[in-house]
Every structure is written in C-alpha cells, then in structure tokens.
Amino acid sequence: MQLLLIEESARFADALRSKFAAEGIRTDWASSGHAGLRRALEGGYDVIVLDILLAGMNGYEVCSRIRAAGQSTPILILTAKDGEYDVADGLESGADDYLVKPSSFLVLVARLRALVRRSGQPANTEWTVGDLRVDPVGMRVWRGEAEIGLTAKEFSVLACLTDQVEQVVSKQEIVRRVWETPSARQLNVVEVYISSLRRKIDVPFGRSSIVTVRGSGYKLVNHQ
C-alpha cells in the first residue's frame, strides 16, 4: 500500500510512519495543506490520511479540492476534532472515513485496508476463528450468535491476536500496535487486558482460545 499522510505535527507523523513501515505500508508525508494537495493531485497513492488542522489550507478544503479535481483516491480524516458537525463536514467534503485522535493504530490500519479494498471490489473484512467473529472496521465481536461488548483497548488487543491466528504474538508487539506511546510499563498492562478478554470471549462460552506461551507471548487458537 502506498499512503499519503497529510499531518502538521512532525512528531506524530514520524511515529505513524514508523508504525506503517512495520505493517508494510509505504508512506509519503506532507506537513501543510498546500503541500498535501499538490502531492495528492500528482496521484499514485492507494489511500490518503488527512488531518483537519493544517497550516495554510485546512483539511476540509484539501479534501474538497482533491474531489473537485476528479481524484477518487480513498481519504480517511484522522484528527482531534471530534464534534458531530466536524465529522459531518469532513464526510461532506468528500472523505470516505473519519477517525478521532487518539485512536487504535490497529483499527486505523484495518480501516485503511478496507478503504483500499472497497476502491477496487467489495471484500469481506471479518476475521473468523472457529465460532468467534471479529469485525475490525466496525469494532464488533461475536461468539456464535452472541455479540460481545469490548472496550476499544480490549478490541485492539484481541485484533492483534486475531490477524495472526495460531501464531505467537509477544507483549512487545501488542504494546507497539495498540498504544500510541509505547512504554515498558505497559507490558504488565497487557496481562490485564488478556485476562479481561478471556473473561468475556472464552469463559462464558466454555472456550480457551487465548493461549499463553510462557516466555514468548500469546496466541489465538481455533477452538470450537
């Protein structure tokens, strides 16, 4: 995936670009509205991530001008502006999706990949592991027909395991992918979220799908 990131904060952009690189996503960065618009109109991108608060030209105008120029590249607005009118203005300016900072990096990537797929042909975005179904875009989870309510962080930790079924995922990788600013202190917090997930998606259904691999991490196994 080739991505254009239009974001004023160099620190935030650097952090995102590093995480995108780990996911195999190539990223170009523009720090202002004018520079972002120029790059977007040059084309060649699979998807655009656009902030609203930009120098020179705000994200709404950038988005509108991209669409006015006939560009159909999927655009996801990623911004701190979280009012309902902000969301409405973003979508009406031509954006395909809208996320509020801070958001789960894993969910961000899932939504970007869904946008890219939809720009080509419809695709099923759900993950299925036995009778466990996970919708990474809608952030919904079912065990059989029963929907399970998870917090945003619980969902993000589960998604780390779900997109690597039967593979060991280390605590370090979970922290890197779920938390905006990873730190060593969060390694112990991962255990808390794993325990919470087991109480919600396994115990009530007589399952034991989240397995601890001593000294290595955790893995999600197909348990029917």
Number of C-alpha atoms within 10 A of each C-alpha: 14 13 20 22 23 30 26 19 14 12 10 11 19 13 12 16 19 13 17 17 11 11 13 10 14 15 20 15 19 21 17 21 26 19 16 26 20 13 18 24 16 10 12 12 18 19 23 25 23 27 29 23 20 20 14 10 16 16 28 23 17 26 28 17 17 21 17 12 9 9 14 16 21 21 25 25 25 25 21 15 16 13 10 9 10 16 19 12 13 23 19 13 19 21 26 16 17 21 20 15 13 11 18 20 18 23 22 18 17 19 20 23 17 18 22 19 16 13 14 8 7 11 11 9 16 15 16 17 19 13 13 21 18 24 17 24 18 12 17 16 23 16 20 12 10 10 14 12 14 17 10 15 15 19 24 24 22 23 24 22 20 23 15 13 17 17 14 17 19 19 20 16 13 23 22 18 21 23 18 16 10 15 11 10 9 17 17 11 12 21 15 12 18 18 12 14 19 16 13 16 23 17 12 10 13 10 14 16 20 22 15 15 12 7 8 12 18 22 22 23 19 16 14 13
